[in-house]
Amino acid sequence: MPILSSQRLAQLYKTYAATEVAFNAQVILASGLVTGDVHLSAGDLHPRSVLYACSMKGARIIAEVGDDFPSVLARNGNIAALHLSFRPHDKAPDLTFFVSSRVEDLAEYNSKSRRVRFMTLSFEQRPPDILIGILGTLLEINANAIRRKDERIVLTSESMKKIGMESKESCVVFSGTARRCIVRDLSFSGAKILVTASENPQSDTRIALKLARCEVKDDNVLDGRIVRVEEVEGRNDVVALSIHYSSEPPMKYRQQINAILPVG
């Protein structure tokens, strides 16, 4: 993740400190959380844990603990240290840190095993800047996906480089057939593409866009509908299709769009 200024971190903390992020599969991928390196330390016990959700004020985790864990925790005044590790996408070393926490609640996760506990933690102090930056950026992306959902980003060599696209040439599937296309612009809510006029696309047709060439396997498929078919000035062999996504795009896609939005 990029290095954020102290002013930027302060702004993110002020805006999103109490807002929780659920760590589902998409968020784990986008944040770089090293799931095998999450644990809670209480005394000499260090049970491996699952990060269920986290804010800048606290976290909720699931951990398998021994019968002696509650008594060890009590002897430490319910204070424990949450160990987290994140792997940057630029292949830099993992970012690892502890957050001093108070265990506010220690409940059975299910009736099948008393050893698996669901814990609610409150942080004893402001967490490290690493965590503020990661959570704040994810929450800002979600906010922008609503507030700036229709803001279009024209694909240029600079914007393509930021999101890792090597070419504007991509692939769409509609009417049961895969077709080449050229991507003109992208937004949180849709895209505009060019296809050959002979394909005879129609408004309200279901369509799937893959931001890669047709022969490249890509699970990041954006499903939507054609909402407008337009002529292209000076060209009678191609038409422009406006696509509106039918569901919320994956977090990775939203992360890429956010990275190329102008600040504002």
Secondary structure, DSSP 8 states (H G I E B T S, - for coil): -----HHHHHHHHHHHTT--EE--HHHHHHHTB-GGG-EEEBTTB--BEEEEEE-SSEEEEEEE--TTHHHHHHHTTTEEEEEEEE--TT----EEEEEEEEEEEEEEEETTEEEEEEEEEEESS---HHHHHHHHHHHHHHHHHHHTTT--EE--HHHHHHHT-S-SEEEEEETTEEEEEEEEEE-SSEEEEEEEGGG---TT-EEEEESS-TTS--S-EEEEEEEEEEEETTEEEEEEEEEEESS---HHHHHHHHHHS---
